[in-house]
Amino acid sequence: MLIPFAAALLLATTANAQTQAPQATKVESKYDYKAAFNPVFYNNTGSVYRSASGKPGHQYWQNAANYDIKVSLNDQTHEVKGNVKISYTNNSPDQMDFIWLQLEQNLFNPESIGQAVVPLSNSRYGSSGNEFQGGYKISNVKEHSGNEVKYSIIDTRMRIELPKTLAANGGKVEFSMDFSYIVPAEGADRTGILKTSNGDIYAIAQWYPKVTVYDDVNGWNNLPYTGPGEFYLEYGDFNVEITAPANHIVVMGGELLNPQEVWTKEQLERLNKAKNSDKTVLIRSESEVTNPNSRPQKSTLTWKYRLNNTRDVAWASSKAFIIDAAQINLPSGKKSLAMSAYPKESNGGNAWERSTEYTKASIEYYSKKWMEYPYPVAINVASNVGGMEYPAIVFCGSRARGSSLWGVTDHEFGHIWFPMIVGSNERLYAWMDEGFNTFINDLSTEVFNKGEYHRPRGNRNAMTRMIMNPGLEPVMTTPQGMKERNIGILAYYKPGYAMRILRDEVIGPERFDAAFRKYVDYWAYKHPTPEDFFRVIENETGENLNWFWRSWILNNWQLDQAIDKVEYVDSDPAKGAFISISNLEKMPMPVVIEATTESGKKVRHKLPVQVWENNSTWRFRMNTTEKLSSVKIDPDNVYPDIRPENNVWNTK
């Protein structure tokens, strides 16, 4: 999901700038090296399920759920109605007497917890007092034998009582149910209906009852869905049949099994051409949208899709869709298909006609950098959802164009790696999803089309006032536990900034990128925790980073490095200079210092973070041979120092 940068930019424009003050105000140090470098960090030792090295343990397990779903869309009543059959495998060492499911559409029931806690106004996830009568109607809940089973529904959760105990270590059970709901026009910015001149666009997500994750950390992860926290899902195979009006085109993240039945002959020929074209090929043009002959002449059509080894599926449907596509070239030599679906209002003027180009470029970059894209298609849908990701399909704002369309497209498809491939718990740890993605988006944008949309924002530490605000919650706070105005900072920008500074300034790009790739490889299609991530990075790079995780993730600590004094060795500039520095806030970081001599020569010195391991002040020798005109901490303006005025010493 994308949080617009507007709020961050507003704060960044008023952030502290590096200035040269004649004399900085003396600040009493808050730094405690015993707390920052306390060797007791991890809450858990390694186990057979999760290794102390951060890898899955040799007895790691996770459960699986396969889905067969058949639904219809009524574009007059906006109803989705059908049946889901769930085949569940219990790979845990525990027997089960019941199973929990998530009913995320129940968020839109006026009596839901989510509706009760949403602010009166200005919330991305809805508005208090909404009169929309949403939520599921569920019936015919049966086991495989056809017998009805007992169940109860509590808000967005459903508990099914199993007729007999489900065995551990591979026990299987099947059950099914009928369900229906009315699609909300504004669905917490994750699903919805966009009205266009040629018809409604349905962006359909959180649309079927799904099994809750049972893991070795929390057992059943059945926190209610209230809007801010996203999703945590088991992996499995999906077979989906969607019946819609024949004048609609239905796109789903998955392999289309019956293309001859749902595309016209000409459209199918164009689609096959696109599968072997690096340039975007129009499948259905704007002029054809209003031509009845651009769709098969029937009342309804059933679109049959399949997607394997995935945690979710989503789809979109409309008679207003312009469709285009191009091939995606993957490192192994395999190919996937980039496709875009958008209305005429989104076409032209450096807007959605470039969506497929952006999709292709984004996925090709991440496939080379981290891990190969796993799905047969990648579909970008223009909708009234500002930006939301699902396996092989994303929803982006229909009005986006230029750099904003590139940004949201790249962000949402970056989510294929986090959390679609690396299946972290978004409901608890948004930063492992949004923060990692914000980090990789930064790298992708730097190289896209030779930097077409790469716009350095000046000093990287221009965001200091925003991300180092002492009133923020820690990054390791659930999204539900954050003030809504802070979610963009704490889930996206601060952890994204943290990963970039860890990569560029603490570890180094080559070593960090190799470790990050290992993290993706170890936890692909599995469920890592924050500690698993911390351990992988430390074990792969050989660095003890508990001071970093404490500062950036577990606590809301600030950084303040200061120059205390500059003296010449034996009062002789030719012998060099002694520089005294202090760490005044709770966060330790490496120190980069640049001295400028009277002749204009610049000399740099970098101190490792370990100088703060048992000190709050440090004195070192700068090898210079003439008088100094100035000395500056962080000359490249990359560290988020809250008091830059004490970073500078000069002869005046």
Disulfide bonds with the S-S distance in Angstrom:
none
